[in-house]
Amino acid sequence: MKKKKWRYLIALGVLVIGLVLTVCTYFATDIYAKDDVALITDTHIHDRLVETNKDVYNNIDQTREQTLHLKILSGENKGKTYTVKNVYYPSQLVTQKYRAKQRIFVHFRKGDLALVNPKRDWVLALLVTITVALMILMAGKHTIVLLISMAISWVIFYGVILLDVKMNGTQIILLFGLADVVFSFISLAIVQGINKKMMATWLATLLGVFISFALCYLIMKLTGESEMKYETGDYATQDPRGLFLAQTLLGILGAVMDEATDIVSSLYELVQTKKDITPKQLITSGRTMGQEIMGPLINVLVLIFIAEELPMTIIYLRDNNTIGSAFGFTLSLGATQSVISAIGIVLTVIFATGCSLLFLKDKKRGELE
Protein backbone atom coordinates (compact mmCIF):
# COMPACT_ATOMS: atom_id res chain seq x y z
CA MET A 1 0.00 0.00 0.00
CA LYS A 2 2.87 2.40 0.80
CA LYS A 3 4.41 1.81 -2.62
CA LYS A 4 1.08 2.52 -4.31
CA LYS A 5 0.62 5.65 -2.21
CA TRP A 6 4.05 6.95 -3.21
CA ARG A 7 3.29 6.11 -6.83
CA TYR A 8 0.10 8.18 -6.70
CA LEU A 9 1.91 11.07 -5.02
CA ILE A 10 4.73 11.05 -7.57
CA ALA A 11 2.25 10.88 -10.46
CA LEU A 12 0.35 13.80 -8.96
CA GLY A 13 3.56 15.75 -8.55
CA VAL A 14 4.56 15.11 -12.16
CA LEU A 15 1.10 16.16 -13.27
CA VAL A 16 1.27 19.44 -11.32
CA ILE A 17 4.80 20.23 -12.55
CA GLY A 18 3.79 19.33 -16.10
CA LEU A 19 0.76 21.60 -15.95
CA VAL A 20 2.95 24.46 -14.74
CA LEU A 21 5.38 23.84 -17.61
CA THR A 22 2.43 23.68 -20.02
CA VAL A 23 1.24 27.09 -18.86
CA CYS A 24 4.79 28.46 -19.17
CA THR A 25 5.01 27.02 -22.70
CA TYR A 26 1.69 28.62 -23.61
CA PHE A 27 2.88 32.08 -22.53
CA ALA A 28 6.45 31.65 -23.83
CA THR A 29 7.31 34.17 -26.53
CA ASP A 30 11.05 34.87 -26.71
CA ILE A 31 12.40 31.33 -27.05
CA TYR A 32 11.73 30.96 -30.77
CA ALA A 33 14.52 31.87 -33.16
CA LYS A 34 12.79 31.59 -36.53
CA ASP A 35 9.33 33.10 -36.04
CA ASP A 36 7.69 35.66 -33.78
CA VAL A 37 4.64 35.09 -31.57
CA ALA A 38 1.50 37.18 -32.00
CA LEU A 39 -1.83 37.34 -30.19
CA ILE A 40 -5.15 37.72 -31.99
CA THR A 41 -6.70 40.54 -29.96
CA ASP A 42 -10.20 40.20 -31.42
CA THR A 43 -12.95 38.90 -29.16
CA HIS A 44 -15.03 38.28 -32.26
CA ILE A 45 -13.31 37.83 -35.62
CA HIS A 46 -14.96 39.43 -38.64
CA ASP A 47 -15.48 36.59 -41.09
CA ARG A 48 -17.08 37.19 -44.47
CA LEU A 49 -18.02 34.97 -47.38
CA VAL A 50 -16.04 35.74 -50.52
CA GLU A 51 -17.53 33.14 -52.83
CA THR A 52 -19.10 29.69 -52.94
CA ASN A 53 -17.27 27.09 -55.01
CA LYS A 54 -18.85 24.10 -56.71
CA ASP A 55 -16.98 21.63 -58.89
CA VAL A 56 -18.21 19.30 -61.63
CA TYR A 57 -18.88 16.56 -59.06
CA ASN A 58 -21.19 18.82 -56.99
CA ASN A 59 -18.66 19.17 -54.18
CA ILE A 60 -19.33 22.50 -52.49
CA ASP A 61 -16.82 24.60 -50.60
CA GLN A 62 -16.49 28.26 -49.73
CA THR A 63 -13.81 30.90 -49.86
CA ARG A 64 -13.95 33.00 -46.69
CA GLU A 65 -11.88 35.92 -45.42
CA GLN A 66 -11.03 36.77 -41.82
CA THR A 67 -9.90 40.19 -40.62
CA LEU A 68 -7.39 39.65 -37.81
CA HIS A 69 -6.00 42.25 -35.43
CA LEU A 70 -2.64 41.08 -34.11
CA LYS A 71 -0.38 42.22 -31.31
CA ILE A 72 3.24 41.11 -31.68
CA LEU A 73 4.57 39.55 -28.45
CA SER A 74 8.22 38.92 -29.37
CA GLY A 75 11.03 39.98 -31.66
CA GLU A 76 12.01 43.39 -33.02
CA ASN A 77 8.37 44.35 -33.59
CA LYS A 78 7.23 43.49 -30.07
CA GLY A 79 4.28 45.59 -28.95
CA LYS A 80 3.25 46.68 -32.43
CA THR A 81 -0.23 45.94 -33.80
CA TYR A 82 -1.16 44.83 -37.27
CA THR A 83 -4.32 44.16 -39.23
CA VAL A 84 -4.10 41.26 -41.67
CA LYS A 85 -6.44 39.31 -43.91
CA ASN A 86 -6.62 35.54 -43.79
CA VAL A 87 -8.30 33.71 -46.67
CA TYR A 88 -9.34 30.15 -45.87
CA TYR A 89 -11.67 27.37 -46.94
CA PRO A 90 -13.99 25.81 -44.32
CA SER A 91 -12.70 22.36 -45.34
CA GLN A 92 -9.27 23.56 -44.05
CA LEU A 93 -7.44 21.05 -46.21
CA VAL A 94 -4.64 23.45 -47.15
CA THR A 95 -5.67 26.59 -45.27
CA GLN A 96 -6.11 27.53 -41.62
CA LYS A 97 -9.01 29.15 -39.79
CA TYR A 98 -7.98 31.20 -36.74
CA ARG A 99 -9.88 31.78 -33.51
CA ALA A 100 -10.29 34.78 -31.23
CA LYS A 101 -7.55 35.28 -28.59
CA GLN A 102 -5.45 32.57 -30.23
CA ARG A 103 -1.65 32.74 -30.13
CA ILE A 104 -0.02 32.21 -33.49
CA PHE A 105 3.38 32.26 -35.15
CA VAL A 106 4.08 35.01 -37.66
CA HIS A 107 7.03 35.76 -39.88
CA PHE A 108 8.36 39.11 -41.08
CA ARG A 109 9.94 39.32 -44.50
CA LYS A 110 11.09 42.71 -45.75
CA GLY A 111 8.71 44.37 -43.32
CA ASP A 112 5.67 42.39 -44.45
CA LEU A 113 3.90 40.16 -41.94
CA ALA A 114 2.88 36.63 -42.94
CA LEU A 115 0.82 34.17 -40.87
CA VAL A 116 2.60 30.87 -40.23
CA ASN A 117 0.44 28.60 -38.07
CA PRO A 118 -1.18 28.40 -34.61
CA LYS A 119 1.09 28.07 -31.57
CA ARG A 120 0.48 24.48 -30.53
CA ASP A 121 3.65 23.54 -28.61
CA TRP A 122 1.78 23.85 -25.31
CA VAL A 123 -0.57 21.10 -26.47
CA LEU A 124 2.43 18.80 -26.94
CA ALA A 125 3.68 19.70 -23.45
CA LEU A 126 0.25 18.84 -22.01
CA LEU A 127 0.13 15.49 -23.81
CA VAL A 128 3.62 14.57 -22.61
CA THR A 129 2.61 15.47 -19.06
CA ILE A 130 -0.49 13.27 -19.13
CA THR A 131 1.46 10.42 -20.74
CA VAL A 132 4.26 10.46 -18.16
CA ALA A 133 1.79 10.70 -15.26
CA LEU A 134 -0.16 7.70 -16.56
CA MET A 135 3.07 5.76 -17.11
CA ILE A 136 4.04 6.37 -13.48
CA LEU A 137 0.63 5.15 -12.31
CA MET A 138 0.90 1.98 -14.40
CA ALA A 139 4.62 1.17 -14.41
CA GLY A 140 5.91 2.82 -11.23
CA LYS A 141 9.70 2.95 -11.00
CA HIS A 142 10.04 1.31 -14.42
CA THR A 143 8.84 4.58 -15.97
CA ILE A 144 12.38 5.99 -15.80
CA VAL A 145 13.72 3.04 -17.76
CA LEU A 146 10.93 3.34 -20.33
CA LEU A 147 11.54 7.06 -20.81
CA ILE A 148 15.29 6.49 -21.19
CA SER A 149 14.59 3.81 -23.78
CA MET A 150 12.27 6.13 -25.70
CA ALA A 151 14.76 9.00 -25.59
CA ILE A 152 17.62 6.83 -26.86
CA SER A 153 15.41 5.46 -29.64
CA TRP A 154 14.58 9.00 -30.75
CA VAL A 155 18.26 9.96 -30.76
CA ILE A 156 19.17 6.89 -32.80
CA PHE A 157 16.32 7.48 -35.22
CA TYR A 158 17.40 11.09 -35.71
CA GLY A 159 20.97 9.93 -36.31
CA VAL A 160 19.79 7.37 -38.88
CA ILE A 161 17.81 10.05 -40.71
CA LEU A 162 20.84 12.37 -40.81
CA LEU A 163 23.04 9.54 -42.07
CA ASP A 164 20.49 8.63 -44.73
CA VAL A 165 20.36 12.24 -45.91
CA LYS A 166 24.16 12.39 -46.01
CA MET A 167 24.30 9.18 -48.05
CA ASN A 168 21.50 10.52 -50.30
CA GLY A 169 19.45 7.35 -49.80
CA THR A 170 21.93 5.11 -51.62
CA GLN A 171 21.93 2.39 -48.92
CA ILE A 172 18.58 3.02 -47.32
CA ILE A 173 17.45 -0.62 -46.93
CA LEU A 174 20.77 -1.69 -45.39
CA LEU A 175 20.77 1.37 -43.15
CA PHE A 176 17.27 0.84 -41.78
CA GLY A 177 17.83 -2.90 -41.51
CA LEU A 178 20.78 -2.22 -39.21
CA ALA A 179 18.67 0.38 -37.42
CA ASP A 180 16.08 -2.33 -36.68
CA VAL A 181 18.79 -4.46 -35.07
CA VAL A 182 20.05 -1.56 -32.94
CA PHE A 183 16.56 -0.31 -32.03
CA SER A 184 15.39 -3.70 -30.85
CA PHE A 185 18.56 -4.56 -28.90
CA ILE A 186 18.80 -1.26 -27.04
CA SER A 187 15.08 -1.10 -26.25
CA LEU A 188 14.98 -4.64 -24.89
CA ALA A 189 18.31 -4.38 -23.08
CA ILE A 190 17.30 -1.22 -21.24
CA VAL A 191 13.81 -2.41 -20.30
CA GLN A 192 14.53 -6.10 -19.55
CA GLY A 193 18.27 -6.16 -18.93
CA ILE A 194 20.67 -8.45 -20.75
CA ASN A 195 19.57 -11.96 -19.79
CA LYS A 196 18.18 -15.10 -21.40
CA LYS A 197 14.66 -13.74 -21.59
CA MET A 198 15.89 -10.62 -23.38
CA MET A 199 18.02 -12.65 -25.80
CA ALA A 200 15.07 -14.90 -26.62
CA THR A 201 12.87 -11.87 -27.29
CA TRP A 202 15.53 -10.16 -29.40
CA LEU A 203 16.22 -13.22 -31.54
CA ALA A 204 12.49 -13.84 -32.07
CA THR A 205 12.06 -10.18 -33.05
CA LEU A 206 14.88 -10.24 -35.59
CA LEU A 207 13.66 -13.50 -37.10
CA GLY A 208 10.12 -12.16 -37.37
CA VAL A 209 11.24 -8.90 -38.98
CA PHE A 210 13.76 -10.11 -41.52
CA ILE A 211 12.18 -13.42 -42.55
CA SER A 212 8.77 -11.83 -43.13
CA PHE A 213 10.41 -8.93 -44.99
CA ALA A 214 12.51 -11.29 -47.12
CA LEU A 215 9.48 -13.46 -47.89
CA CYS A 216 7.37 -10.51 -49.00
CA TYR A 217 10.26 -8.95 -50.94
CA LEU A 218 10.64 -12.25 -52.80
CA ILE A 219 6.92 -12.31 -53.62
CA MET A 220 7.11 -8.70 -54.86
CA LYS A 221 10.03 -9.63 -57.11
CA LEU A 222 8.32 -12.72 -58.50
CA THR A 223 5.19 -10.72 -59.31
CA GLY A 224 7.18 -7.89 -60.90
CA GLU A 225 5.95 -5.49 -58.20
CA SER A 226 2.82 -4.98 -60.26
CA GLU A 227 0.29 -2.43 -58.95
CA MET A 228 2.90 -1.06 -56.54
CA LYS A 229 2.34 2.66 -57.10
CA TYR A 230 5.39 4.04 -55.30
CA GLU A 231 4.84 7.42 -56.92
CA THR A 232 1.68 7.92 -54.83
CA GLY A 233 3.71 8.21 -51.65
CA ASP A 234 4.77 11.59 -50.31
CA TYR A 235 8.40 11.15 -51.27
CA ALA A 236 9.97 14.26 -52.74
CA THR A 237 13.71 13.89 -52.23
CA GLN A 238 14.67 10.23 -52.56
CA ASP A 239 13.89 6.96 -54.29
CA PRO A 240 10.24 6.25 -53.36
CA ARG A 241 10.69 2.49 -53.61
CA GLY A 242 13.58 2.51 -51.14
CA LEU A 243 11.70 4.70 -48.69
CA PHE A 244 8.67 2.42 -48.89
CA LEU A 245 10.82 -0.60 -48.03
CA ALA A 246 12.46 1.32 -45.17
CA GLN A 247 9.01 2.25 -43.84
CA THR A 248 8.04 -1.40 -44.06
CA LEU A 249 11.06 -2.52 -42.03
CA LEU A 250 10.25 -0.08 -39.23
CA GLY A 251 6.55 -0.96 -39.32
CA ILE A 252 7.24 -4.69 -38.99
CA LEU A 253 9.60 -4.08 -36.07
CA GLY A 254 6.97 -2.28 -34.01
CA ALA A 255 4.39 -5.03 -34.33
CA VAL A 256 6.77 -7.98 -34.08
CA MET A 257 8.71 -6.75 -31.02
CA ASP A 258 5.45 -6.12 -29.16
CA GLU A 259 4.22 -9.63 -29.83
CA ALA A 260 7.57 -11.32 -29.18
CA THR A 261 7.87 -9.53 -25.82
CA ASP A 262 4.38 -10.63 -24.76
CA ILE A 263 4.86 -14.28 -25.72
CA VAL A 264 8.38 -14.73 -24.35
CA SER A 265 7.57 -12.91 -21.10
CA SER A 266 4.46 -15.04 -20.59
CA LEU A 267 6.34 -18.27 -21.28
CA TYR A 268 9.11 -17.11 -18.96
CA GLU A 269 6.63 -16.68 -16.12
CA LEU A 270 5.12 -20.07 -16.96
CA VAL A 271 8.52 -21.75 -16.84
CA GLN A 272 9.30 -20.09 -13.53
CA THR A 273 6.05 -21.12 -11.84
CA LYS A 274 5.70 -24.60 -13.35
CA LYS A 275 9.07 -26.29 -13.04
CA ASP A 276 7.94 -29.60 -14.51
CA ILE A 277 6.52 -28.18 -17.74
CA THR A 278 7.41 -30.18 -20.85
CA PRO A 279 8.55 -28.78 -24.21
CA LYS A 280 5.27 -29.90 -25.77
CA GLN A 281 3.28 -28.01 -23.15
CA LEU A 282 5.47 -24.95 -23.70
CA ILE A 283 4.84 -25.08 -27.45
CA THR A 284 1.10 -25.47 -26.88
CA SER A 285 1.07 -22.50 -24.50
CA GLY A 286 3.01 -20.36 -26.96
CA ARG A 287 0.65 -21.23 -29.78
CA THR A 288 -2.39 -20.48 -27.63
CA MET A 289 -1.02 -17.09 -26.60
CA GLY A 290 -0.15 -16.34 -30.22
CA GLN A 291 -3.68 -17.12 -31.31
CA GLU A 292 -5.00 -14.68 -28.70
CA ILE A 293 -2.57 -11.91 -29.66
CA MET A 294 -2.51 -12.17 -33.46
CA GLY A 295 -6.05 -11.01 -34.16
CA PRO A 296 -6.01 -7.81 -32.06
CA LEU A 297 -2.52 -6.83 -33.27
CA ILE A 298 -3.39 -7.24 -36.94
CA ASN A 299 -6.65 -5.35 -36.46
CA VAL A 300 -4.81 -2.50 -34.75
CA LEU A 301 -2.40 -2.25 -37.69
CA VAL A 302 -5.23 -2.19 -40.21
CA LEU A 303 -7.23 0.38 -38.26
CA ILE A 304 -4.21 2.69 -37.86
CA PHE A 305 -3.52 2.42 -41.58
CA ILE A 306 -7.17 3.11 -42.51
CA ALA A 307 -7.35 6.08 -40.12
CA GLU A 308 -4.21 7.59 -41.64
CA GLU A 309 -5.44 7.33 -45.22
CA LEU A 310 -9.15 8.00 -44.62
CA PRO A 311 -9.14 11.76 -45.44
CA MET A 312 -7.37 11.29 -48.78
CA THR A 313 -9.60 8.33 -49.67
CA ILE A 314 -12.72 10.44 -49.06
CA ILE A 315 -11.31 13.18 -51.30
CA TYR A 316 -10.68 10.71 -54.12
CA LEU A 317 -14.16 9.21 -53.81
CA ARG A 318 -15.82 12.64 -53.71
CA ASP A 319 -13.99 13.51 -56.93
CA ASN A 320 -15.92 10.68 -58.60
CA ASN A 321 -13.04 8.19 -58.67
CA THR A 322 -13.92 4.52 -58.56
CA ILE A 323 -13.18 2.44 -55.47
CA GLY A 324 -10.44 0.64 -57.39
CA SER A 325 -8.80 3.88 -58.47
CA ALA A 326 -9.08 5.40 -54.98
CA PHE A 327 -7.58 2.24 -53.47
CA GLY A 328 -4.69 2.29 -55.91
CA PHE A 329 -3.75 5.88 -55.22
CA THR A 330 -4.38 6.06 -51.48
CA LEU A 331 -4.52 2.60 -49.90
CA SER A 332 -2.38 0.19 -51.92
CA LEU A 333 1.00 0.93 -50.30
CA GLY A 334 -0.41 1.02 -46.78
CA ALA A 335 -2.37 -2.18 -47.37
CA THR A 336 0.80 -3.88 -48.58
CA GLN A 337 2.67 -2.77 -45.46
CA SER A 338 -0.19 -4.03 -43.28
CA VAL A 339 -0.12 -7.42 -44.98
CA ILE A 340 3.65 -7.71 -44.58
CA SER A 341 3.38 -6.80 -40.89
CA ALA A 342 0.54 -9.30 -40.48
CA ILE A 343 2.73 -12.05 -41.95
CA GLY A 344 5.47 -11.05 -39.51
CA ILE A 345 3.00 -11.24 -36.61
CA VAL A 346 1.95 -14.75 -37.57
CA LEU A 347 5.52 -15.98 -38.04
CA THR A 348 6.64 -14.44 -34.75
CA VAL A 349 4.39 -16.82 -32.84
CA ILE A 350 6.56 -19.66 -34.12
CA PHE A 351 9.83 -17.82 -33.58
CA ALA A 352 8.98 -16.58 -30.09
CA THR A 353 7.92 -20.05 -28.97
CA GLY A 354 10.99 -21.64 -30.54
CA CYS A 355 13.36 -19.11 -28.98
CA SER A 356 11.69 -19.67 -25.62
CA LEU A 357 12.45 -23.38 -25.93
CA LEU A 358 16.04 -22.55 -26.84
CA PHE A 359 16.75 -20.00 -24.10
CA LEU A 360 14.27 -20.85 -21.36
CA LYS A 361 14.74 -24.61 -21.24
CA ASP A 362 16.40 -24.40 -17.81
CA LYS A 363 13.32 -24.26 -15.61
CA LYS A 364 15.01 -23.76 -12.27
CA ARG A 365 13.72 -20.66 -10.55
CA GLY A 366 16.16 -17.79 -10.74
CA GLU A 367 18.34 -19.32 -13.46
CA LEU A 368 17.14 -16.88 -16.07
CA GLU A 369 18.17 -13.74 -14.25
N, C-alpha and C positions, 0 to 999 in steps of 0.2 A: 504493500500500500504506500509506503514511504517513497519508493522509486516512482510509482505512478504519480504521486503528488508532486514530486520534483519535476517530473516530465511535464505535467500540466503547467506548473509555474514557469518553467523555462520557455515552453511554447507561448505562454501568455506574454512573457517578457520580450520574446522575439517579435511577436505580433505588435506590441506597443512600440518597440523601437522601429520596426518596419513601417508602421503608420506614420511615425514622426519623420522618417526619411522620405516617405512618399509625399508628405506635405512639403518638406523642404525641396524635393525635386519639382513639385508643381510650381512653387514660387521662384525657383532658380532661374536666373536670367543671364548672368555674366560668365557662365562656364562653357558657353558654346563659341567655338572659334570661327565656324563657317558662316552661320546665319545669326540674325538678331531675333529677339523675342518681342512680340507685340501683343497688345490686349485689344480685343474688340470692345469698344466702350458702349456700343449701342445696347439698350435694354430691349429694343424691338427693331429688328433689321428690316429695312425697306426692301421688299422682294417683289419684283414685277415680272409679268409674263412678256417675253419678247416675241415669241412665235411658237406655234404648235407644229410639230413635224410628224408626217405620216409617210411611211415608205410603201413600196408596191405590195408588201405582204400584210398591210394594215396594222403594222406595229406603230404605236403612237408614243411620241415623246415630246417634251417641251424644251425650249430654250428660255432660261430664266436669268435675271440679272439682280444681284444683290448690291446694295450700296453700303459699304463698310466704313466705319470711322475707327481708326486705329491710333493707339498711343504706343510709341516705341518705348520698350522697357530696358533696352541694353544697347551697347555699341555707341558709335560716334553721334548718332541721332537720338540718343536717349532723351525722353521727355517731349519730343516733337509729336505732333498729331498729323495724320494724313487721312484723306478720303479716297478710297479706291473702289473700283467696280469689279465684281466677281461674276463671271458668266458661268453657269453650270447647267447640267441636265439632271432632272430629278432621278433618273436611273443611276447617276453617279458612277458610271462605268469608268470614265476617264477624267471626270471632273469632281470637284469637291464643294459640298454645301457647308457653309460655316454657320455657327450658332452665336447668339448673343453672349457676351462676357467670356468668350472662348479665347484661350491663349494660343497663338499661332507663331510659326516661324516665317520670317520675311527675309528677303535678300535685296540689298541695294546694289545696283549696277549703273554706274555713271549718273548717280543721283536719282535714278528711277527706282521705285519700290515695286517688288514683285512678290506675290504670295507664294509660299512654298508648300506648307502643309500644316495641319494642326499639331500642337505640342502634346505628344502622347507618351513621353518617356515616364511620366508619373504613373501611368497605367501599368507599364512593365514593372516598375518598382513595387506597385501594389500586388501584382500577380506573384512576383518572386517572394514577397513577404508571406502571402497566404500559403504558397507552396512549401516554403521552409517550415512554417508553423505546423502545417499538417504532417510533414515528414517527421518532425520531432514527436508529435503525438503518436504516430504509427511506429516509427523505427527507434525512437529514443536516442541512445548514444551512438547508434550506427549512422545517424544522420550526417555526422561529420565526415565519416568515411565515404558516404554516398556523394556528398557535395564535393569532396576532394576528387573523387572519381570522375564526376561530371565536369569539373573545372579542367582536369588534365585532358579529358577527351576533347573538350572545346579547343584547348591549346594545340593538341595534336592535329585536329581537323583543320584549324587555321593554318598550321604549318604545311599540311598536305596541299591545301589550296594554293598557298604561295609557291610551293615547289612546282605544282602543276602549271601555274601561270608562267613561272620561269622557264619550264621545259616546253612551253607552248603546246601542251597536250600531247606530246609525241609518245609518251609511255604511260598514258592515263590508266589503262587496265592494270598493268603491273604495279603502278603506284598505289592505286586504291585497293588492289589485292593485298599488298603488303600492309596497307593501312588497316585492313580488316584484321589481319593477324595481330598487329600492335594494339588496336582498339580492344579487341576481345581479351588479350592477355592482361593488359594493364587494368581494365575494368574488373575482371574476375580476381586478379591478384590482390587488388586493393580491398575489394569487398569481402572476399572469402579467405584471403591469405593463400600462400603457396603451399598446398597440401594435395593429397590424393584426390579429394573431392573436386578441387579446383582444376587439377590436370584432366580429370575425366570430363568435366564440363567444357574445358577449352578444346580438347581433342574432338569431342562430339560436335561442338560449334563449328570448328574448322572443316570437319568432314561434311557437315550439313551444308555449309556455305559453298565450298568449292566443288563438291560432287554435283550438287543440284545445278550450280552455275555451268559447270562443264557439260552436263547432260543437256541442258536447255540450249547452250551455245552450239552443241553438236546438231541438235534438231533444227535450229535456225539455219545452220550451214547446209544441211541436207535438203531443206525446203527452199533454199535460195533466198532466205529472209524476205519472202514475198509478203506483201501487205504491211511491211514494217515501215511506216511513214515517219522516218526520223526527222524529216524537215518540219513536222508539225510541232516539235518541241521548241521551247523557248531558248534556243542555243544560238547566240549571236557571234561568239568569238572563237569557237573551237569546233572540232569534228563532232557533229551531233550523234553519230553512231557510238563513238567512244564515250561520250558523256552519258548516253543512255545505259551502256554497259556498266559504267562506274556507279551510276545511280542504282542499278540493279544489285550490284555487289553490296552496297551499303544497306539497301532495303532488306536483302536476305539476312544479313548479319543481325539486324534488329529483331526480326521474328525468330530466327533460329536460336540465338543466344538466350532469349527469354524462355523458350521451350526447353532447351537443354538444361538450363539452370533449374527449372521446376522439376524435371524428371530426375536428374541426378541427385538433387537435394532430397527429394522424397525417397528415393531408393537408399540414399545414405542413412536417413533416419530409420528406414525399415531394417536395414542391415544392423544398425546399432541396437535396435530394440528386440529384434528377433534373431538371436545368434545362430539358430539351427536352420535358417532359411536355405533352401537349395537353389542352385542356378536356375532350374526350371521355374520355380516359384518367383524368382527375381525377374526372369524374362516375362512371365505372365503379368506381374505387377507393373512392369515398365510399359507393356503393351496396353494394359488397361488405362494407365494414366495418360498415355499418348492419345488414346481414343477420346478421353474426356477433354484433353487440351486442344487437339487439332481443330475441331469444329469452331470453337469460339475465336481462336487465333486467326484462322483463315477468314472468318466473317469480319473480324475487326479490320484486317487488311483491305478487304473489298470495300467496306463501308468508308474507310478513310480515303481510299482512292476515288470512290464515287463522289464523296463530299467535296474533294478537291476539284474535280472536273465538272461538277454540276452546273455552275454558272455558265461556263463556256458551252456546255452541251445545250442548255436552254436557249442560248443565243443562236446557235446553229439551227435548232429546230424551229425557232420563231422566224428565222430567215428562209423558211420553207425548204430546208434540206431534208433529205430522207433520213431515216434512222440509220441506215447503213453508212451514208455519207457522214453523218454526225459522229457515228462511232469511229469511223476511220480517222477523222481529223481531231477528235478530242479524247477518245477512250482507248484506242488500240494500244498505245504504248503503255499506259497505266495498267490495262488489263493483262498485257504480257508480263509486266513486272509482278503483278499479283499472282499470276499462275506460277511463275518461277519461284516466288516465295512460298506458295502453297506446296509445291513439290518439295522444297527444302524442309518445310515443316513436317511433312509426312516422313521423309527420309530420316529426319533427326530423331524420330521415335526409335528407329532401329539403332542409330549410332549412339544415342544417349544410353540406351539399355545395354548395348554391347560394351561401351566404355565403362559403364558401371560394373559389369562383370569383370572387366580387365583390371580396374583400379580398386574396386571395393570388395574384392573376393575375400580379403581377410576380415572376418566378421567380429573379431575381438573388440570389445568396447574400448575406445580411446586410441586404437591403432591408426586411425585415419587422420589424427590431428598432427 
